[in-house]
Amino acid sequence: MTTEYGGDHLDFRDGKFTGPFTAKAEYREHAPAPTALDALPARAVGFTGRDSELRALLDAFDPSASGAGPEAVVVAAVSGLGGIGKTALAVEAGYEACGKGWFPGGVLFLDLHGYDEEPVTADRALEALLRALSTELEHVPTGVDARAALYRSALAARARERGPVLVLADNASSPTQVRPLLPGSGTGHRLLVTSRDRLPQLGARLLALDELTPQEAYDLLDRALRIAQPADSRVADDAEAAEKLAALCGHLPLALQIAAALLVVDRDKPVGELVTELSESRDLLGHLNDGERSVRAAFDLSYKRLPPEQARLLRLLALVPGPDAGNEVVAVLVGADAPPVQDLEALVRVHLVERGRASGRCRWRLHDLVRVFGVGVMAGDAGLVEEGEAARRRVLGFYYGWADAADDWLRWLPGMAVPGRFGGRVEALAWLDGERAGLVAAVGWAERERFAGTAVRLALCLAEYLDWRRYFDDWVVVGRAALEAAGRSGDRTAEADAWTNLGVALRVAGRVAEAVEALTRARDLSQAVGDRHREAVAWGNLGIALREAGRVAEAVEALTRARDLSQAVGDRHREAVAWGNLGVALHEAGRVAEAIDAHTRARDLYQVVGDRHHEATAWHGLGDALDEAGRVAEAVEGYGKALEVYREFEDWYRTGLVLHSLALVHESAGRLAEARACWLQAADAYTQAGDNAEADEARTRAEQQQ
């Protein structure tokens, strides 16, 4: 009989042997398998920003805050677009947490290569983690479940021996890759995951990364250059160019790091020169490549994993005019009756699309560089190019049809046929407000011949709205695009309309000299085509511009021509407009009695045609003329009538103008308390209209009445 003795040899002392025997022994040198529990990669050079996100991760893993009970945060998942800086943040959090002594058991790091052609499977990941935990290969079982059980046991042993471990699983693409890596509860271990997918199935503390703020992006560029060469002050020396460079990079960390590397390589290149190169490049993503890292390659990894319908949706979303799109536009874009919500949500989960809300409605947008990527994918395939052109045509047709209907409501007067599509003026304005950026951008498609006609008509539909909301810069942009397209078309009537539209936009934007020139062109073209109605409109707008240019006598003459032509063609509404503008010019010319008569005629005609909004304008002008004539009580009555209507229409800017006039009347009469009240009300109205400069001026005037 043999027994073990001391655990390392056999004892034969009690054995009985009846013949010769041979004992065979195998000797092994036992030593612990190597461990890899200090496996954090090096910190990202020049890591900056992400203060709030870093704090959120540390708060989640702080043992003093979460404890080890069922409420403890065991898993945190950092998600975001490719190149957004997920790994850099996770590694930084790992170093910070270890520096605080939270993970004395060490750190395990594993790159799951989730978006490569062959992602690391869960069983291979567990094998790697078990080896890192000093498990010999021959003792690693087969099968995910068996490996996961041994992994949790090894972690538990580690917790008893050394303390909690942080496991950092980088670049995961699915919950199935990560779920077997979850440590057992109550051990203090934590799992930190990074992914381009939000991974809501893990029951993790979720942290989605957005692009850096402009200041953080600026700091990243500056720090990266100074790390390479401490005296490199190119970013600080040209902060404006650096901000433009950051914007061109979409404030995306990967793009910023590549841009910084390009500057580091060429130390003689000013930041502004790189900005110019990127701005003028037809292949922006091609430039954002430093030989080792590429923004296009980062996005391509995500794109290639998309199912066909989601890939198509992403490409088409890249064509959206404006920064985002509502459900209706997305449906039109893809050629469906309803938006593909499930596909949209899937793209949101992988951070290729961002969801937002405006006025209670869902909006969908792409990061600027993802948009560039999507357009680039389409440009490389003739079939996809044609698919994109068809989508643009659908969107432009949709925008024109709806904008035309909305414009009908803005111009509607009693007695006219009731417009369709919208429930009223308020609803039409709300739609225009929500789609303004897209509408303005869509007019830019007028540079392409196939879209020019519809885009020009869309531009004319937006004039009343952009004037109403005082988006004068947008109006000038739209007006120029329409004019260029109309000029290429050879349609002189359309060109005359476009000159008028642009001229009015330039005038309200304060560019009066340019407005006079544009409106003179509009008048001459209208005369050349023999359209007296258009000529009346052009004369009227030219008269206003001449008055604002200080050429009052010429303005009176032009506005008189506008009035006479409007009477000749029987356009009573346009005649009322001409009378009102003529009244203002006569007032400025010192012909106050004639001005009172002109404003009275304008008011009466507006009442006849049922245009209450312009009637308020006539009341305001009449009040100013009556005040100049010393008929103060009548003037105040006129201002009151104007205020009533402007407030009814929620026209806050013109409400402010009338209150301004009332305040001056009270000041002249020495009624300082009443004047102060009017100035304060004017300031509130201007604020509601978005004119902060006028609001500040009104408040200053109010303070002067005390």
Secondary structure, DSSP 8 states (H G I E B T S, - for coil): --EEETTTEEE-TT---SS---------------B--B------TT----HHHHHHHHHHH-HHHH-SSTTS--EEEEE-STTS-HHHHHHHHHHHHHHTTS-TTEEEEEE--TTSSS---HHHHHHHHHHHBT--GGG--SSHHHHHHHHHHHHHHHHHHT--EEEEEEEE-SHHHHGGG---TTS--EEEEEESS--GGG--EEEE-----HHHHHHHHHHHHHHH-TT--HHHHTHHHHHHHHHHTTT-HHHHHHHHHHHHH-TT--HHHHHHHHHH-S-HHHHSB-SS-BHHHHHHHHHHTS-HHHHHHHHHHTT-SSS-EEHHHHHHHHT-SS--HHHHHHHHHTTSSEEEEETTEEEEE--HHHHHHHHHHHHT-HHHHHHHHHHHHHHHHHHHHHHHHHHHHHH--TTS---SSSSSHHHHHHHHHHHHHHHHHHHGGGGSHHHHHHHHHHHHHHHHHHHHTT-HHHHHHHHHHHHHHHHHHT-HHHHHHHHHHHHHHHHHTT-HHHHHHHHHHHHHHHHHHT-HHHHHHHHHHHHHHHHHTT-HHHHHHHHHHHHHHHHHHT-HHHHHHHHHHHHHHHHHTT-HHHHHHHHHHHHHHHHHHT-HHHHHHHHHHHHHHHHHTT-HHHHHHHHHHHHHHHHHTT-HHHHHHHHHHHHHHHHHTT-HHHHHHHHHHHHHHHHHHT-HHHHHHHHHHHHTT-
